[in-house]
Amino acid sequence: MTGSILCVSAKPVPEIIEFNDILAVCSSNNDHYFHHNEHCTKKKSKSVNSSSILDISNIKSCYSFEIHYVTAELPKCKVVTIKFCHSDLSIVTRWIDTLRQRIERVTNRPKSLLVFVNPFSGRKRGLEIYEKFVEPLFRLISVRVTLVTTQRTNHSYDYIMENGWHNVDGIVSVGGDGTFLEMMNGVIARTAKKSNVDLDDSRVRIPPPAVRIGVIPAGSTDAIAYSLHGTADIQTAVIHIISGDYMRTDVCSVHTEKKFLCCFIGLISYGYLGDVIKNSANLRWMGPMRYDCVGSYIFEVYKAKPTETD
């Protein structure tokens, strides 16, 4: 594509930005007035696809667009925005249209999501985290969101069992490990029900769900997010979801002799740690501190539990 275009950035930008790393291309407000400064010279600016750089010292107004792309310093990711401008609106429009078409061809990103937010998880910041960190990135890539704010234990499980998921590309939890596991068990149970699979039979093969699920950490420990992403960074989790990244993971089921109990990933505990988690459930108002307090108490009164393994 021909046409010189100017990159305006106060910080160094990469020579090449991969299409897979671009999240969105957005038009900016038109007719911006730019004063010539040291960051807008040919020496300091970088171009996309080796297009030539314009000196804007004589440009009084121009049309602009922004590229929002992902940069990674593993395990964390972040979104960076750079602006490009040109005096000809048709050139800017062609760049926007061409970049959007190319991004569509090389990515498989969600267009719609079912999102469960637990306002009571962790330090009770679930809704704040969603509104401040999650929703802006969803809006950036124009993903449609069906938002459910959970009000009780197993709310997400019951919602999924009753309503299923229709016309969504993924299901996401904003909360802690328990919030994610409730949602995951709802997806698994709904899938088994539709496939006429009896989960109480420990010998059956549980069918894998046909929908992707994701976790955005907003809990006390966020061990599952750590396991999947290598970090409990919120923006990193959102970026993985909106970028269409996925990871296959093993899921374990727990049965009594005759009944299915649940599925889990990460950790299942019996004994001391299990008692700590169980007795902490009614102390969520304390936040993460509840684990320290209950752990100290259980340590003092703990009695060994009989266990047999095959």
Secondary structure, DSSP 8 states (H G I E B T S, - for coil): -----EEE-SS---S---GGGEEEEEE--SSB-----GGGSTTT---STT-----GGG---BEEEEEEEEEEETTEEEEEEEEEEES-HHHHHHHHHHHHHHHHHH----SEEEEEE-TTSTTT-HHHHIIIIIHHHHHHTT-EEEEEE--STTHHHHHHHHH---S-SEEEEEE-HHHHHHHHHHHHHHHHHHTT--TT-TTS-----SSEEEEEE-SSS-HHHHHHHSS--HHHHHHHHHTT-------EEEE-SS-EEEEESS----SHHHHHHHHHGGGGGGTTHHHHHHHHHHHHH---------
